[in-house]
Amino acid sequence: MFVIPLSIEIVEHAEILPGVTRKFKLVPYNIKKSGDIAKATAIDIAITGKDRTPYMPVDFNANGRSFAARYDTDIALTWSSRYRGKGAGIGIPGQVLADTDRDGLFEVEVWVGEVKKRTATAIDAATWTYTEAMNIADNGSLASAITFKLSNYRTDAGITYKSTQVEVTCKKN
């Protein structure tokens, strides 16, 4: 088996910005010959800014449970923050980061069935409560099952980077 080593370089240009899609042509070359750029097929590449995207939170719980969560009135959501370069207790059992050690803010989406009922943004702690009053305002009465979707996000130079969502479902007793 023959393996060709790859060389990876960072490309910087004013038009290569996270959140946009750009067309690129990849032209093969070697010491003896280069391909013709006119014959290369353009491909679309979405620039995501992955290195600036916060990690998704972990240990997401509704009323203290990540599975088979139940509620009667309020639903207290808790999670563990993750911070690039500082971790989140992952790999270090029992270590939890301080609330101030977070990479941006949090967003919670409240779903009942296939309908998003509410979005809470700019949460700056590792907890948020969906109150009985919010539940009744969103649904007319207490919903039988509610799914919460949590993500970590940060804004840098006017561009918002959002983590993958993590979710937990809570059912009415």
C-alpha positions, 0 to 999 in steps of 0.5 A, spaced: 500 500 500 502 506 498 500 512 502 501 519 499 502 524 505 497 530 505 499 537 506 494 542 509 495 549 509 490 555 512 487 559 507 486 566 509 482 571 504 477 577 505 471 573 502 472 566 505 468 568 511 464 563 516 457 562 514 458 563 506 459 558 501 464 559 496 466 556 489 473 552 489 477 549 483 482 544 485 487 543 480 492 537 481 499 538 480 506 535 481 513 537 480 513 535 472 506 538 470 500 542 473 492 541 471 489 546 467 484 550 471 479 551 465 478 544 465 477 543 473 470 543 475 468 548 481 465 545 487 461 549 493 464 549 499 460 552 505 465 555 510 463 553 517 468 556 522 468 549 526 474 552 530 470 557 533 463 553 534 462 552 542 462 544 544 455 542 545 453 542 553 453 535 556 449 532 562 443 535 560 437 534 565 430 535 566 428 535 574 434 531 575 433 526 570 436 525 563 431 519 561 424 518 563 424 525 566 417 527 569 414 533 572 408 536 576 409 543 575 416 547 573 421 543 570 428 545 572 433 544 566 440 543 568 447 541 564 454 542 564 458 547 560 464 545 556 469 550 554 474 549 548 481 548 552 478 547 559 474 541 558 467 540 561 469 534 566 469 529 561 475 525 562 476 528 569 470 524 573 467 529 578 470 535 575 464 540 573 466 547 570 464 553 574 458 557 571 463 563 569 467 558 565 463 557 559 464 559 551 458 564 550 451 563 552 446 558 551 439 557 548 433 553 550 428 551 545 421 548 547 418 543 543 411 540 544 410 534 538 413 537 532 411 545 534 416 549 537 413 553 542 418 558 545 426 559 545 430 562 550 436 565 549 442 569 552 442 564 558 448 565 562 448 560 567 448 552 566 440 552 569 434 554 566 427 553 569 420 552 564 415 554 569 408 552 570 406 559 567 410 558 561 407 551 560 400 554 560 401 560 556 405 556 551 400 550 551 393 552 554 394 547 559 400 543 562 403 539 556 403 531 556 410 531 553 415 537 552 422 536 549 427 541 550 433 542 545 439 546 548 445 549 544 451 553 546 452 559 542 457 565 541 458 571 537 464 573 534 465 579 529 458 579 527 457 571 526 454 567 530 457 560 532 452 555 534 453 548 537 450 541 536 443 541 540 442 536 545 435 534 548 431 531 553 424 530 554 419 530 560 413 527 561 407 530 565 405 525 571 
